[in-house]
Amino acid sequence: MPELKLEIQMLHDRVLVRLTPEEGERRSTGGIVIPATAQVAKRLAWGDVVGAGTGVRTVKVGDRVLFNPEDQFEVEVHGQAYLVMRERDVHAIASERTEHGTGLYL
């Protein structure tokens, strides 16, 4: 019997985000190497939006979003980890749309 495939649809104000892989070690503005294992207080993370519910108003699929990964729910789909969060838990959006941008770019 063939396996039934079900598409995941986000509900209400929920956003499904795929974590952006860590780049490993980083450098401070002074050139000091910071290893990937270094603990930084309340570090925010970037991720890619792969799904958005019908109540989501600002975030679109394909946007990169900034959020606190420690306050989110994690789900695994086909071996890939995703986070489920409310739109209000997104702190910033990096996209080509520049209606209310900061002038900073990734």
Secondary structure, 3 states (H helix, E strand, C coil): CCCCCCCCCCCCCEEEEEECCCCCCEECCCCCEECCCCCCCCCCEEEEEEEECCCCCCCCCCCEEEECHHHCEEEEECCEEEEEEEHHHEEEEECCCCCCCCCCCC
